[in-house]
Each structure stands twice: as C-alpha cells, then as structure tokens.
C-alpha cells in the first residue's frame, strides 16, 4: 500500500471500522472497531498514489472513474466515517496545507466570474437534462436548502416551508410590490411570491433550461402578468425594486465580485426596500471550495465566510437587519436528494453514463457529510437601506408565516386577486 496514504490514515482514522484492500489485494484496517464496517478496494497503485498526494480532488475523481469501489457499506458510509474523524482538520498534513494555500492564492483567478464566464459556469451545471433534476428534487424543483420545521417533514413540506420562511422575512405588505429574484432557478420562489402575495416578480437566470421551465410554469399558472423571467446577468438588471431575494445564487458570484454584487443590489433597491440573501456559508474563516466540486460540479463556485459577506455589504451601505444560521437543514435536504437519486440511479445512467452517476453520487454524499461534520451551514441574511424599514422585533416574521400558511390553502386565482384584502380583513379582526 502507498506509504503516504497509510501514514495519513494512521493519523486520521481513530474511531470506526475502516478497511482498505490495496492494489495487491492486502487488507489494512483502521479505527477502534466500533460502528458499521466500511471498506474500499483500490484497483491500482497509481490511484493510491494520486489519492495520497491530493485527496480533496483525487478521492472523488478516483471513485468517479472506477479507480476504487466500496466493497463494504456505501460511499456515504465511507465519507461519513472519514469526515467524522477529520472534523475540521482534514488538511493538517503539510503537503495538503501547501496545496490548499496555492488554491487559496489563486481563488480570485479561478473565480473570475465575469458575465461571460458566469454564464458558462451556470450552463455547466444547470443546463443538464431537466429529467435528471426530476429524479431527486421536489416537485417544485427547489435546488437549495429546505427548512425542516419538523424532523419528519417530507422534502416537499420542507421546501414549501423554506419559501414561506423567506417570504415572511421579505415583508411584502402590499399588492404589486416589485420583487427581483436573482438566480431564480426554475421559478419556484418567484411564482410563490406572485401567487400568494400578488407581487410583481422579475426573475433572472443564466440558464436556458431554467428560463424555459420558469416561463412555461408562469404561463401555465396564469401568472405571466406577475412573474417575468429573463436570461440576464444581475449586473445588467435595472431597478428600482421594492424587494430583492436571492436563494442559492451567491455561491456563484465569486469572492472578487462581492463588492460589485452588493453595489448593484444597493443601487436598484428602493430606499425603503428589503433584501433577503440565502446562501451556503462557512462558520470558519475564509477557505477554499472543495477541489472535486470546483472542478466537476460548480466551476467558479465559492462558499463564503460570514466575515466576507459582511465586509462587502458594509462597504456598499447595506444595513444588516437579521441573521439566521440554518444548521443541519441542508444535510437533511441532501439526504433526501441522495436517497431519491440512488433509488432512481438506473434512470440517471440511461440519461448519461456510469461515470456521471458515480460523480453525482459522490457529490451528493460528500456534500451531505460536509454539512453534518465539516464547517458548512446556510446563512439567511436580511438587509435594508434604512433602520426603520421593518418592525423592531421579529414577531412579524412568525405572524406572516402563519398568515401565509392560510393563503397557501386558497386557490391560486383567489390568492392573486385578494391577498392584500385578506391581510386587511385579518387585521380588522
């Protein structure tokens, strides 16, 4: 077995029952023997060496290309055991620190997400077959962290709760408010606001596939008069807007463009406007995007530290009015996605191939374990341009969520016609 890999595992794996069958057929064991046994079989010494020298990239790459197989347990079990043991010290070996420092130094080049490059990055991931996303997402195609109000909530319930939670924080308190949805995805968030709150929504995306689906959904629901979707970079969007919402898009902005992002939002948001930013974040200091994810899944992507977001927003005059950190919610979301994907894996293979399925399986499993045992969380950040825009206590958020639950039970047409009237009647009562 590769000596560097063995040395690394000798220092990494303390608990659990982990085994590697090396390229020569010899079995090596680590851990204290507790828990579910997991084992992998490396098929060549070259793969062992590659993983030893650059595990953050080559371990996933080797699995994707068939360089090793999981022979006991599942890939998720393997990654869970590794991440549980690693904690936040997965790069404590000297050669790994060197690699990560080089990547950190180059991140502004790697994340140089100009409008042209940003569109290319988005097409790489979001213009994959819609049939693929239907295999594992909820029926509304929410491709971001759900909000689990109950441990036994279904994925559909949790994604609806997420939209409701965000809508309450936007405080859309009158009809016909103009709302910008930056990175609108397949339209779910924007359509929710148009349907339930009579908002006039402009959703922007860089994905042709997402634009087509969102526009078709608006037409099918009779919401085209209130929900307009555009193939447009946020930097080219003109205001003004009463509200801005961005869910799962900030991760694609790139650290070198944070000031530009918040400057644009500040410029097009009205003086009494509200912005809600929902983004994956890290609770540690600034770091690097996982090398495998950056290369194969989200090119140009970066998960920010809260300090990086705050510094940029402060420089552009945005006032932070509320911060919520969603812990474990994304791990649970990813668990649902992973289980759904694995249950329909053969359908994904028919769409693409075995290597794609292994890549996607690794992406989902590694992401889930990172949200459970590494430094990843989700931030929901509320901004205004004036201190007195919103109530000074948070009760209005929970009150609005309750009201939205009642509105969701109404027919879409009735909601669009009298959403504001319902609020006025309830206030009178």
Residue pairs with C-beta under 8 A, 6 or more apart in sequence:
1 20
1 22
1 23
1 24
1 26
1 28
1 48
2 22
2 45
2 48
2 49
2 51
2 52
4 49
4 52
4 53
5 48
5 49
5 51
5 52
6 28
8 52
8 55
8 93
9 18
9 20
9 28
9 30
10 30
11 92
11 93
12 30
12 82
12 85
12 86
12 90
13 30
13 31
13 81
13 82
13 85
14 31
14 32
14 85
15 31
15 32
15 34
15 35
15 84
15 85
16 30
16 31
16 32
16 34
16 35
16 38
16 81
16 84
16 85
17 29
17 31
17 32
17 33
17 34
17 35
17 36
17 37
17 38
18 29
18 30
18 31
18 38
18 39
18 78
18 81
18 82
19 27
19 28
19 29
19 30
19 37
19 38
19 39
19 40
19 72
20 27
20 28
20 39
20 40
20 41
20 42
21 27
21 28
21 39
21 40
21 41
21 42
21 71
22 28
22 42
22 45
22 48
23 42
23 43
23 44
23 45
23 47
23 48
27 39
31 81
35 81
36 73
36 77
37 72
37 73
38 70
38 72
38 73
38 74
38 77
38 78
38 81
39 70
39 71
39 72
39 73
40 68
40 69
40 70
40 71
40 78
41 68
41 69
41 71
42 48
42 51
42 62
42 67
42 68
43 66
43 67
43 68
43 69
44 67
47 58
47 62
47 67
47 68
50 58
50 61
50 62
50 67
51 58
51 59
51 62
53 95
54 96
54 99
54 291
55 96
56 90
56 91
56 96
56 99
56 100
56 290
56 291
56 292
57 291
57 292
57 295
59 292
60 292
60 296
60 359
60 362
60 363
60 366
61 67
61 292
61 295
61 296
62 68
63 75
63 358
63 362
64 296
64 355
64 358
64 359
64 362
65 355
65 358
66 354
66 355
66 358
70 77
70 78
74 365
75 361
75 362
75 365
76 338
76 365
76 368
76 369
79 365
79 366
79 369
80 369
80 372
80 373
82 369
83 90
83 369
83 370
83 372
83 373
83 374
84 373
86 373
86 374
87 373
87 374
88 284
88 374
88 375
90 96
90 374
91 97
91 99
91 100
100 287
100 288
103 110
103 288
103 291
104 286
104 287
104 288
107 255
107 288
107 289
107 302
108 254
108 255
108 256
110 294
110 300
111 254
111 255
111 256
111 257
111 300
111 301
111 302
112 254
112 256
112 300
113 121
113 252
113 253
113 254
113 256
113 257
113 300
115 233
115 235
115 236
117 300
118 206
118 233
118 252
118 254
118 300
119 206
119 233
120 299
121 252
121 298
121 299
121 300
121 301
122 205
122 206
122 207
122 252
123 206
123 207
123 208
124 299
125 297
125 298
125 299
126 185
126 205
126 206
126 207
126 209
126 210
127 207
127 208
127 209
128 209
129 351
129 352
130 209
130 213
131 347
131 351
132 348
132 351
132 352
133 141
133 143
133 186
134 141
135 340
135 341
135 344
135 347
135 348
136 336
136 337
136 338
136 340
136 341
136 344
136 364
137 143
137 337
137 340
138 146
138 155
138 156
138 159
139 156
140 156
140 159
140 160
140 186
140 188
141 185
141 186
141 188
141 213
142 159
142 162
142 163
142 185
142 188
142 189
143 185
143 186
143 248
144 162
144 185
144 247
144 248
144 278
144 333
145 162
145 248
145 278
145 280
145 326
145 329
145 330
145 333
145 378
146 155
146 158
146 159
146 161
146 162
146 329
146 330
146 332
146 333
146 336
147 158
147 159
147 161
147 162
147 164
147 165
147 326
147 329
148 158
148 161
148 329
148 332
148 333
149 157
149 158
149 161
150 157
153 161
155 333
155 336
155 337
155 340
158 329
158 332
158 333
159 188
160 408
163 188
163 189
163 192
164 192
164 401
164 404
164 405
164 408
165 380
165 401
166 189
166 245
166 247
166 276
166 278
166 380
167 192
167 193
167 196
167 197
167 400
167 404
168 396
168 397
168 398
168 400
168 401
168 404
169 274
169 276
169 322
169 380
169 382
169 397
170 179
170 193
170 243
170 245
170 274
170 276
171 274
171 390
171 396
171 400
172 179
172 193
172 197
172 199
172 242
172 243
173 423
174 420
175 197
175 198
175 419
175 420
176 198
176 199
176 200
177 197
177 199
177 200
177 242
177 243
178 199
178 200
178 202
178 240
178 241
178 242
178 243
179 190
179 193
179 199
179 200
179 201
179 202
179 241
179 242
179 243
179 244
179 245
180 201
180 202
180 203
180 204
180 237
180 239
180 241
180 243
180 244
180 245
180 268
181 189
181 190
181 193
181 201
181 202
181 203
181 204
181 245
181 246
181 247
182 204
182 234
182 237
182 244
182 245
182 246
182 249
182 265
183 204
183 205
183 234
183 246
183 247
183 248
183 249
183 250
183 252
184 190
184 203
184 204
184 205
184 210
184 214
184 229
185 205
185 210
185 214
185 247
185 248
186 210
186 213
186 214
186 217
187 203
187 210
187 213
187 214
187 215
187 217
187 218
187 227
187 229
189 203
189 245
189 247
190 201
190 203
190 214
190 227
190 229
191 201
191 214
191 217
191 218
191 221
191 223
191 227
193 199
193 201
193 245
194 200
194 201
194 218
194 223
194 226
194 227
194 416
195 221
195 223
195 412
195 415
195 416
196 404
196 407
196 408
196 415
196 419
197 407
197 419
198 226
198 415
198 416
198 419
198 420
199 226
199 243
200 226
201 226
201 227
201 228
202 228
202 229
202 230
202 237
202 241
203 214
203 227
203 228
203 229
203 230
204 229
204 230
204 231
204 232
204 233
204 234
204 237
205 211
205 214
205 229
205 230
205 231
205 232
206 231
206 232
206 233
207 231
208 231
211 229
211 230
211 231
214 227
214 229
215 224
215 229
217 223
218 224
218 226
218 227
218 228
218 229
221 412
222 412
222 413
223 412
223 416
226 416
230 237
234 261
234 264
235 260
235 264
237 264
237 268
238 268
239 267
239 268
239 269
239 270
240 268
240 269
240 270
240 273
241 268
241 269
241 270
241 273
242 270
242 272
242 273
242 274
243 273
243 274
243 275
243 276
244 265
244 268
244 269
244 273
244 274
244 275
244 276
245 275
245 276
245 278
246 275
246 276
246 277
246 278
246 279
247 278
248 278
248 279
248 280
249 279
250 261
250 277
250 279
250 304
250 309
251 279
251 280
251 298
251 301
251 302
251 303
251 304
252 298
252 300
252 301
253 261
253 302
254 300
254 302
255 286
255 302
255 304
255 308
258 304
258 308
258 309
258 311
258 312
259 312
259 315
259 316
261 312
262 312
262 313
262 315
262 316
262 318
263 316
265 275
265 316
265 318
265 383
266 316
266 317
266 318
266 385
269 275
269 385
270 385
271 385
271 386
272 384
272 385
272 386
272 389
273 384
273 385
273 389
274 382
274 383
274 384
274 389
274 390
275 318
275 382
275 383
275 384
276 380
276 381
276 382
276 383
277 309
277 379
277 380
277 381
277 382
277 383
278 378
278 379
278 380
278 381
279 304
279 309
279 378
279 379
279 381
280 303
280 330
280 376
280 377
280 378
280 379
281 303
281 304
281 305
281 306
281 309
281 325
281 376
281 377
281 378
281 379
282 303
282 304
282 305
282 375
282 376
282 377
283 305
283 306
283 325
283 375
283 377
284 305
284 375
285 305
285 307
286 304
286 305
286 307
286 308
287 303
287 305
287 375
288 294
289 298
289 301
289 302
289 303
290 366
290 370
292 362
292 363
292 366
293 301
293 363
293 366
293 367
294 300
294 301
296 359
296 363
297 359
297 363
303 376
306 323
306 379
309 379
309 381
310 320
313 320
313 381
313 383
317 385
318 383
318 384
318 385
319 383
319 384
319 385
319 386
319 387
320 381
320 382
320 383
321 382
321 383
321 384
321 389
321 390
322 380
322 381
322 382
322 394
323 379
323 380
323 381
323 382
324 379
324 380
325 377
325 378
325 379
325 380
326 377
326 378
326 379
326 380
327 377
328 371
328 372
329 378
330 367
330 371
330 376
330 377
330 378
331 368
331 371
331 372
334 364
334 367
334 368
334 371
335 368
337 364
338 361
338 364
338 365
338 368
341 348
341 360
341 361
341 364
342 361
345 357
345 361
348 356
348 357
348 360
349 356
349 357
370 376
371 377
382 390
384 390
390 396
403 422
403 423
403 426
406 422
407 415
407 419
407 422
